[in-house]
Amino acid sequence: MTKRKSARKKTARAATTAAGASGATAAAAAGNAPKKAAGKGGPFKVRATQPGFYDNIRRREGNVFTIQNEGEFSTVWMERVSKSTPEKTTTGQEEINRQHDEVLSDKLAGKATSGANPLGAE
């Protein structure tokens, strides 16, 4: 068991030493770096047809954003749009405000809200 631990330390030390000169991580020096998704074509704009995540950002329905290649495109929640379409991102607070305004306008119009009265009163 001692031999195994020392072999791991030597391998990690060698990878760290190799990475130290270039500034890369030990994982990258050992060939374990994550690879980017392969795809065709260059960047193009898409619109979210339903909520989804791209580039560590929640994309809500109607948001327009640029993706880098065809490999990142999802037919489940994206649709292509023209390059001239302006980019649009909705923040969480904007979505809360939109839903609040929708509820208020429904109440003013006399429409029933989506949820039942929690107290059961009519």
C-alpha positions as a Markdown table, in Angstrom:
| # | Residue | x | y | z |
|---|---|---|---|---|
| 1 | Met | 0.0 | 0.0 | 0.0 |
| 2 | Thr | 2.9 | 2.3 | 0.7 |
| 3 | Lys | 4.2 | 1.9 | -2.9 |
| 4 | Arg | 0.8 | 2.9 | -4.3 |
| 5 | Lys | 0.6 | 6.1 | -2.3 |
| 6 | Ser | 4.2 | 7.1 | -3.3 |
| 7 | Ala | 3.4 | 6.3 | -6.9 |
| 8 | Arg | 0.4 | 8.6 | -6.8 |
| 9 | Lys | 2.4 | 11.4 | -5.2 |
| 10 | Lys | 5.1 | 11.1 | -7.9 |
| 11 | Thr | 2.6 | 11.2 | -10.6 |
| 12 | Ala | 0.8 | 14.2 | -9.1 |
| 13 | Arg | 4.2 | 15.9 | -8.4 |
| 14 | Ala | 5.3 | 15.4 | -12.0 |
| 15 | Ala | 2.0 | 16.8 | -13.3 |
| 16 | Thr | 2.3 | 19.8 | -11.0 |
| 17 | Thr | 5.9 | 20.4 | -12.0 |
| 18 | Ala | 5.0 | 20.2 | -15.7 |
| 19 | Ala | 2.0 | 22.6 | -15.1 |
| 20 | Gly | 4.0 | 25.0 | -13.0 |
| 21 | Ala | 6.1 | 26.3 | -15.9 |
| 22 | Ser | 3.1 | 27.0 | -18.2 |
| 23 | Gly | 0.6 | 28.1 | -15.4 |
| 24 | Ala | -1.8 | 25.3 | -16.3 |
| 25 | Thr | -3.4 | 23.1 | -13.7 |
| 26 | Ala | -2.1 | 19.6 | -12.8 |
| 27 | Ala | -5.2 | 18.1 | -14.4 |
| 28 | Ala | -4.6 | 19.9 | -17.7 |
| 29 | Ala | -0.9 | 18.8 | -17.7 |
| 30 | Ala | -2.0 | 15.2 | -17.1 |
| 31 | Gly | -4.3 | 15.4 | -20.1 |
| 32 | Asn | -7.5 | 15.4 | -18.0 |
| 33 | Ala | -8.7 | 19.0 | -18.9 |
| 34 | Pro | -12.3 | 19.2 | -19.9 |
| 35 | Lys | -12.8 | 19.6 | -23.6 |
| 36 | Lys | -15.1 | 22.1 | -25.2 |
| 37 | Ala | -18.1 | 20.8 | -27.1 |
| 38 | Ala | -17.2 | 20.3 | -30.7 |
| 39 | Gly | -19.6 | 21.9 | -33.1 |
| 40 | Lys | -19.8 | 23.4 | -36.6 |
| 41 | Gly | -20.2 | 27.0 | -37.6 |
| 42 | Gly | -19.6 | 30.2 | -35.8 |
| 43 | Pro | -21.6 | 32.2 | -33.3 |
| 44 | Phe | -25.3 | 32.8 | -34.0 |
| 45 | Lys | -28.3 | 34.2 | -32.2 |
| 46 | Val | -31.1 | 32.1 | -30.7 |
| 47 | Arg | -34.3 | 32.8 | -28.7 |
| 48 | Ala | -35.4 | 30.7 | -25.7 |
| 49 | Thr | -38.8 | 29.1 | -26.3 |
| 50 | Gln | -38.9 | 27.9 | -22.7 |
| 51 | Pro | -36.7 | 28.3 | -19.6 |
| 52 | Gly | -33.2 | 26.8 | -19.9 |
| 53 | Phe | -29.5 | 27.4 | -18.9 |
| 54 | Tyr | -26.7 | 28.5 | -21.1 |
| 55 | Asp | -23.3 | 29.9 | -20.1 |
| 56 | Asn | -24.2 | 29.6 | -16.4 |
| 57 | Ile | -27.2 | 32.0 | -16.9 |
| 58 | Arg | -30.9 | 31.1 | -16.6 |
| 59 | Arg | -32.5 | 32.0 | -19.9 |
| 60 | Arg | -36.2 | 32.7 | -19.8 |
| 61 | Glu | -38.8 | 32.4 | -22.5 |
| 62 | Gly | -38.3 | 35.1 | -25.1 |
| 63 | Asn | -34.6 | 35.9 | -24.2 |
| 64 | Val | -32.4 | 36.3 | -27.2 |
| 65 | Phe | -28.7 | 35.5 | -26.8 |
| 66 | Thr | -25.7 | 34.4 | -28.8 |
| 67 | Ile | -24.3 | 30.8 | -28.7 |
| 68 | Gln | -20.9 | 29.9 | -30.0 |
| 69 | Asn | -21.5 | 26.9 | -32.3 |
| 70 | Glu | -24.0 | 24.4 | -33.6 |
| 71 | Gly | -23.0 | 21.9 | -30.9 |
| 72 | Glu | -24.4 | 24.1 | -28.2 |
| 73 | Phe | -27.8 | 24.5 | -29.9 |
| 74 | Ser | -30.8 | 22.7 | -28.3 |
| 75 | Thr | -34.0 | 22.1 | -30.3 |
| 76 | Val | -35.8 | 21.5 | -27.0 |
| 77 | Trp | -35.7 | 25.1 | -25.9 |
| 78 | Met | -34.0 | 27.2 | -28.5 |
| 79 | Glu | -34.9 | 28.6 | -31.9 |
| 80 | Arg | -32.7 | 30.4 | -34.4 |
| 81 | Val | -33.3 | 34.2 | -35.0 |
| 82 | Ser | -31.7 | 36.6 | -37.4 |
| 83 | Lys | -28.4 | 38.4 | -36.6 |
| 84 | Ser | -30.3 | 41.7 | -36.6 |
| 85 | Thr | -32.5 | 40.7 | -33.6 |
| 86 | Pro | -31.4 | 42.6 | -30.5 |
| 87 | Glu | -30.2 | 40.6 | -27.6 |
| 88 | Lys | -32.5 | 40.4 | -24.6 |
| 89 | Thr | -32.0 | 39.0 | -21.1 |
| 90 | Thr | -34.6 | 39.0 | -18.4 |
| 91 | Thr | -33.4 | 39.2 | -14.8 |
| 92 | Gly | -35.1 | 37.4 | -11.9 |
| 93 | Gln | -36.5 | 40.7 | -10.5 |
| 94 | Glu | -37.9 | 41.6 | -13.9 |
| 95 | Glu | -39.7 | 38.3 | -14.1 |
| 96 | Ile | -41.1 | 38.7 | -10.6 |
| 97 | Asn | -42.4 | 42.2 | -11.5 |
| 98 | Arg | -44.0 | 40.9 | -14.8 |
| 99 | Gln | -45.8 | 38.1 | -12.9 |
| 100 | His | -47.0 | 40.5 | -10.2 |
| 101 | Asp | -48.3 | 43.0 | -12.8 |
| 102 | Glu | -50.1 | 40.2 | -14.6 |
| 103 | Val | -51.8 | 39.1 | -11.3 |
| 104 | Leu | -52.9 | 42.7 | -10.6 |
| 105 | Ser | -54.2 | 43.3 | -14.1 |
| 106 | Asp | -56.2 | 40.0 | -13.9 |
| 107 | Lys | -57.7 | 41.1 | -10.5 |
| 108 | Leu | -58.7 | 44.5 | -11.9 |
| 109 | Ala | -60.3 | 42.8 | -14.9 |
| 110 | Gly | -62.2 | 40.5 | -12.6 |
| 111 | Lys | -60.5 | 37.3 | -13.8 |
| 112 | Ala | -59.9 | 34.5 | -11.5 |
| 113 | Thr | -56.4 | 34.0 | -10.4 |
| 114 | Ser | -54.5 | 30.8 | -11.1 |
| 115 | Gly | -54.6 | 29.6 | -7.5 |
| 116 | Ala | -57.5 | 28.8 | -5.3 |
| 117 | Asn | -58.1 | 30.9 | -2.2 |
| 118 | Pro | -56.0 | 29.2 | 0.5 |
| 119 | Leu | -58.7 | 29.9 | 3.2 |
| 120 | Gly | -61.4 | 28.3 | 1.1 |
| 121 | Ala | -63.6 | 31.5 | 1.2 |
| 122 | Glu | -65.5 | 32.7 | -1.8 |
